[in-house]
């Protein structure tokens, strides 16, 4: 089960943080985690349901937020608010000074977590 939580911001939006198993279709950055390593994913959205829908639309189908046991830290909130997509990830637990990566680096060239589609 994924550990995670959320934080409601003063403007009414939320930041959801989830610790997930890395999708098998992801290619990563070369120095990132392997295919079974956990990753911390941050999503900025209007509400919790919309944040989870954003992840599900990218192919991460079995994403649920049950409870608030690991809410985002202030540093994580700052990182996701300053990113244009509002979707970030990095290895969990953090190793050294790893920076946040855009969600495209986790999902690979297909743009979703499923297997790559063959070229037509």
C-alpha positions in Angstrom: 0.0 0.0 0.0 1.2 3.5 -0.8 2.1 5.8 2.0 1.2 9.4 1.6 -0.8 12.4 2.6 -1.9 15.8 1.7 -1.8 19.4 2.8 -4.5 22.0 2.1 -3.0 25.4 1.1 -4.4 28.8 2.1 -5.8 29.3 -1.4 -7.9 26.1 -1.2 -5.7 23.9 -3.4 -4.0 20.8 -2.1 -0.6 19.2 -2.5 -0.7 15.4 -2.4 2.4 13.3 -1.7 2.5 9.6 -2.4 5.2 6.9 -2.0 4.7 4.5 -4.9 6.6 1.6 -6.5 8.2 2.8 -9.6 6.2 1.9 -12.8 7.9 -0.8 -14.8 7.6 1.2 -18.0 9.7 4.1 -16.6 13.2 4.7 -17.8 14.3 7.3 -15.3 17.4 9.4 -15.5 20.0 6.7 -15.6 21.2 7.2 -12.0 17.7 7.0 -10.5 16.0 4.1 -8.8 15.6 0.6 -10.3 12.2 -0.7 -11.5 11.1 -1.9 -8.0 12.4 1.0 -6.0 9.9 3.3 -4.3 9.5 6.9 -5.5 7.9 9.9 -3.9 5.4 11.6 -6.2 4.0 15.1 -5.5 0.9 16.5 -7.2 -0.6 20.0 -7.0 -4.3 20.1 -7.8 -7.6 21.8 -6.9 -8.5 18.9 -4.6 -7.5 15.4 -3.5 -9.7 13.6 -6.0 -8.4 15.7 -8.9 -4.8 15.1 -7.8 -5.3 11.3 -7.9 -7.1 11.6 -11.2 -4.1 13.4 -12.7 -1.9 10.4 -11.8 -4.5 7.9 -13.0 -4.7 9.7 -16.4 -0.9 9.1 -16.7 -1.4 5.4 -16.3 -0.8 4.9 -12.6 -4.2 3.2 -12.2 -3.9 1.7 -8.7 -3.2 5.0 -6.9 -5.2 5.6 -3.7 -4.8 7.9 -0.7 -5.8 6.3 2.5 -5.1 8.4 5.5 -2.6 11.2 6.0 0.3 9.4 7.5 3.1 11.0 5.4 2.0 14.5 4.4 4.2 16.6 2.2 7.0 18.5 3.9 7.3 22.3 3.5 10.3 21.7 1.1 8.2 19.3 -1.0 5.3 21.8 -1.1 7.7 24.6 -2.3 9.1 22.3 -5.0 5.8 21.3 -6.5 4.4 24.9 -6.4 7.4 26.2 -8.3 7.2 23.6 -11.1 5.0 24.5 -14.1 3.4 21.0 -14.4 2.7 20.5 -10.7 3.9 16.9 -10.9 7.3 15.8 -9.5 9.1 12.7 -8.3 12.3 11.5 -6.8 13.6 8.4 -5.2 12.3 7.5 -1.7 14.0 7.5 0.7 16.0 10.3 -0.7 19.6 9.4 -1.4 22.0 12.3 -0.9 21.0 15.5 -2.7 18.8 14.1 -5.4 16.8 16.8 -7.2 13.1 16.6 -8.1 12.4 15.3 -11.6 9.4 16.1 -13.9 6.9 13.2 -14.1 7.9 12.6 -17.8 11.3 11.3 -16.6 9.5 8.6 -14.5 6.9 7.6 -17.1 9.3 7.2 -20.0 9.0 8.1 -23.7 5.4 6.8 -24.0 4.2 9.5 -21.7 2.3 7.0 -19.5 3.1 4.2 -17.1 2.0 1.4 -19.5 4.1 -0.3 -22.0 5.4 1.7 -25.0 3.2 1.7 -28.1 4.9 0.4 -31.2 5.5 3.0 -33.9 3.0 2.9 -36.8 
